[in-house]
């Protein structure tokens, strides 16, 4: 965003460059990741359940195969809902970003390139998660309505692929905070020449 426009807001922004103490986007990101990964993982366990049944029996854990698929479905549904807020918060916080223009990331990208790729990637991942949720719902309520197994192998492989994309996408987000100091309180205070020991107490 234009630095002059950010300067107009500077009186309302904290040391992290935001009008609130803790950035919202990174926290919602971890919620999105956790829900999605748990959803796919529990579906994998549900598919492998016949091979692992003896483990649960040995541990005296009473569990049905449907329980795993229920966890998979509801976590995927929650992930698709929360991701709308994750992306919205990300774009809002990215508009308030004022990174150093002279720094390059470990991937050789400058701040604006990193933010653009991260923003476009976020929308792409939102579309993938929504698509996965619709696919998961179709499998739950149509494809496997009377079947013991609720998910297809292609769905699980796609879920694992999306997790790999999330890893690379998340690395861009981490570079924005660590290498460019975007909305990083300690980094911004150091740029201003303030003592962290007294300011952050």
N, C-alpha and C positions, 0 to 999 in steps of 0.2 A: 504494500500500500504506500501511497505518497507520504514521504516523511513530514511534509508540512501539515497534512491532515492529522497525522499521529501527534504532532506537536500540539495541535489544538486540544487534544484529549489528554495530554500528558499530566495535567493537574489531577485528573480523575484516576489515572493509572498508578498501580503500585509498582514495587521494585521489579516485579516479574513482567511488567508491561501489560497487565490485565486489570480490569476494574474489580477483581476479586483475588483473594489470597492464593488459592490453589487452582491451577489450570484444570478445567473440567474434562477436556478432550482426552488426555492420557489416562484418566481414571475410567472413563467410559470405554476406551480402547481395550483395557484389560478385562472389562466385563464382557464386551463383545467376543474377545478371544476365548475367554474361559467358557462361556456358554456354547460357542460353536464347537470348540475342541471336545468338551464334555459330551455334547450331543452326538458327534461322530464316533467318539470313543465308546460310548455306551451302546451304540448301534453295532459296532464291531464286536463288542463282548456278547451282545445278543445273538449275533450270527454264529459266533464260536461257542455259544452256551452248551450245546450237546457234548463238545469235547472237554469242557471245563466243569461239567456238572459235578463230577466226583470231588473237585476241589472245594466247591461250596458245601457239599455233603460232609466232607472231612472237617471243614471249619464250623460245621453245625449252623450254617447260614441258610435260612429258608428263603429261597428266592425263586421266582418264576421267570421264564424267558420274557414274557410280556412286560415285566417290570423294567428291564433294560431298554426295551423299545419305547416304553412310555417316557423314560428319562431322556432318551435320544430325541424324541419328537418335541417334548415341551422345552427342552434347552435350545433346539434349533429354532423353534417359534419365538422364544424370548430373545435369541440372538438377532433375529431379523427385525424385531421391534426396536431393540435398544440401539441397533446400528444406525437407524435414522437420526437419533439424537447424537450419536458419536460423530457422524459425518457433519451434522449441522454445527456442533460445537467446534469441530476442527476447522471448518471454514471461517467461523466467527473469529476464532483465536488466530488463524493465519492472516486475516485481514489486519489484525493489530500487531503483527510481527514486524520488528525492525532489526533484522540480522545485519551482521557486518558484511559489507559487500566485497571485502578483500580476502575472504576465507574460502578455501575449497575443501570439500569433504574427502573422506578416504576413497570414495568412488570417483573423485575428480570432478564433482559437480559443484557449482556455485549455489548460493542460498536460494535464488529465485527458481533455478532449475529443480532443486530438491523439493521446494514447496509445490511447484507445479506438478511434478511427478507424483508426489505424495497426495495431493488433492485429487488428481485424476484417478490415481490408484484407489483412493478411498471410495469414490463413486463406483468404480468398477467392482470393488469388493462388495459394496452394498448390493449391486445388481446380482452378483454371484450368490450372496447369502440369501437374497429373496428368492432367486431361482432354485437354490437348494431346498429352501423351505417349502416352496410350492411342489417340488418334486417329492420331497419327503411326505407331504400331506397326501399327494396322489397315491403314493405307495401304501400309506397307512389306511386310507379310507376307500381306495378303489382296488389297486393291484393286489394287495394281500388281505383283503377284507376277511376272508375265511381261511387264510393260510397261517402256518405257524411262524414263518419267517417274514418280517415286515419290510426288509430293505434288500435292494439288489446290490450285487457286487460292484456294478458300475457306479452306483451312488456312493459307496464307500471309497472307491478309488478317486472319484471326483472330489470328495470331502478331503482326502489326504492331499490332493493336488492344491486345493484351495488353502490348506494349512501352510503349504510351502510358499505359496504366493504371499500369504500373510506374513511369513517370516521376512521375506525380502522387503515387503511394503513397510513392515514395522522397523526395519533397519533404517529406512529413509527417515521415519519419524524420530528415531533415536538420534540420528545425525543432526536433525534440526535442533534438538535440545542440547546435545553435548558439544557438537562441533561449531554450531552457529549461535548457540546461547539463546535460542528463541524461547521466551517465557521462562527462562531459567533464572530464578531470583539471585542465587549466588553469583552467577556469571555477570548479570546486569549490575550488581553492586560493585563488583571488582572493576568493571568498565568505568563506573562513576568514581572510582578511587576511594570507596568507603571501606571501613574496617568491618569484615564479616563478624568478628567476635563480639562487637558491640551492637551492630545493627540487627542481627538475627536473634538476639536474646529476648 
